[in-house]
């Protein structure tokens, strides 16, 4: 058991270091990756009738969407208003998926967000997403929504 705790502590430190040293674009892709992981876990838990696990993952996904909303720079990009509306829709749909235990709503959110996740990964690779990426000072807050710290 001690070995596992030591492993977990090392892994947590590694992930924390990765988040704190990530570029804003890298942080954005980490948030999207974790968001889609939460939705996959929630969907699987809903299918299995594991409502507590589903709820935990849906609540965490809502936290991530909230972080994405708070870091979106609407003053730097014309498309930000549309993206903000999409985030609001996803957050509301996640609430509904949790309250009604509706797997289809969880899947709908994943279907909407997956193409965005892929687009942000591509934009990060080419150095594009500055207007929609969390800034360097958002990294400590992102630790919490990524499940660290």
N, C-alpha and C positions, 0 to 999 in steps of 0.2 A: 504494500500500500504506500509506503514511503517513497518508493521508486516512482510510482505513478504521480504522486504529489510533486515530486521533484521535476518530473517530466512536464507536468502541467504548468508549473511555475516557469520553467525555461521556455515553454511554448508561448505562454502569456507575455513574457518579457520580449521574446522575438517579435510577436505580433505588435506589441506596443511600440517597439523600436521601428518597425516597418511603417506603422501609421504616422508616428511623429516625424519620420524622415521622408514621408511620401510627398511628392509634388501635389498641388491641388488637383490636377487631372488624375493622378494615381489614387488619391483619396476618393474622388468621385467614383472611380471604377470599383474600388473596394466596397463602397457603400452599396452600389448597384449589385455587386456579386453577393453580398450578404443579404440584401433585400430579396433577391430571387431564391437564395437558399432558404430563407425564412418561409417564403411562400411554398416552396416545394415540401418543406417539413410540415407546414400547416396543412397542406392538401393531403399529404399521406396520413397525418393524424386524423383529419376529418374523415377520410375513407375508412379508417380503422375504428372510428368512434372514440378516439382518445381526445376528448374535448379539452382537457386541461392543457395538454401539449399543443393542441391546435391554437388555443387561445393565447398561450405564451408567445408562440411564433407570430401570430397575427398582430398582437400588441407590439412586439418588437419591430415588425415590418412597419407599423404605423409610426413608431418612433423614427425609423430611418426616413420615411417619407417626410415627416416633419422636419428633420434635419436637412433634407434636400430642398424643401420649401424655404427654410430660413436662410440657406446659403445661396439661393438663386439670385443673381444680380440682375434685376429687372431693368436697371438703368443702363446696362451695357449691351443688351441684345434685344432686338425687336421681337424675336420669338419667345422671349421669356414669359410674357403674359399667357400665351397659349400653353406653355409647359407648366406654368403655375396652375392653370385650370385643370390640366391633366392630373397633376399631383393631388389637387383637391378632390377630384373625382375618385382617384385611386384610394386616397385615405378614407373617404366616406364609404366606398365599396368594401374596404377592409373591415370597417366597423360593422357594416351590415353582414359580412361573411362571418364575423365572430358572433354577433348577437343571434343571427338566425341559423348558425351552424351550416351555412350554405357553401358547399364545396365548389359549385359553379362560379360563385362570386370570387372565390380565391383564385380559381383558374383564369377567370377573366382578367384579373389584375396582372397575373403572370404573363398572359398573352399580350397585354398592353405594354408591359415594362420590358419584356425580353428584347424586342427590337431596339429600344432605347439603350439598354445595357450594351448591346453589340455596337451600336453607333458611338457610344461614349468610349468604349474600348478602342475603336478605330480612331476616334478623334484624339484620344490620349496618345495613341501611337504616333500620330502625325503632328501632335502639339497644338490642337485647336480649341479645347473646351474652356478657355479662361473665363468666359462670361457666366458659365453655369457650374463651375467647379467651386467647391469650398476653398476659401483662402487658407493660407498657412496658419492663421490664428484660430481657425475652426478645428484644427487637428485634435486638440485636447477634448473638445465636445464629441468629436467623432469617435473617440476611444470608447465612450459609453455606449453609443448606438451600435458599434461593431462588437460589443460584448466584452470589452476589455476595460479594466480600470473602474 
